[in-house]
């Protein structure tokens, strides 16, 4: 699954249909965007060609992967936590991503 450098899980939200984020306000409080101040760097097993960025309405730069804006889940407290997986918060499902940039669904989903 896709994580940041320290190993914290990152998610994508099905409500975002393009590279622009639609998660603001209370949504961004529960699902903080993965932000960067420079070009994101690909770690081991990550495809650098799938990494990108998008500019949020507040001017901050959010990391994207395979065209999906990325988010953390406020309910994850340590590396490897996936407490937000398949949540339907804010009207659409949240998923973790594979290094290929595809959603990973829970077994039997």
Secondary structure, 3 states (H helix, E strand, C coil): CCECCCCCECEEECCCCCCCCCCCCHHHHHCCECEECCCCCCCCCCCHHHEEEEECCCCCEEEEECCEECECCCCCCCCCCCCCCCCCHHHCCEEEECCCCCEECCCCC
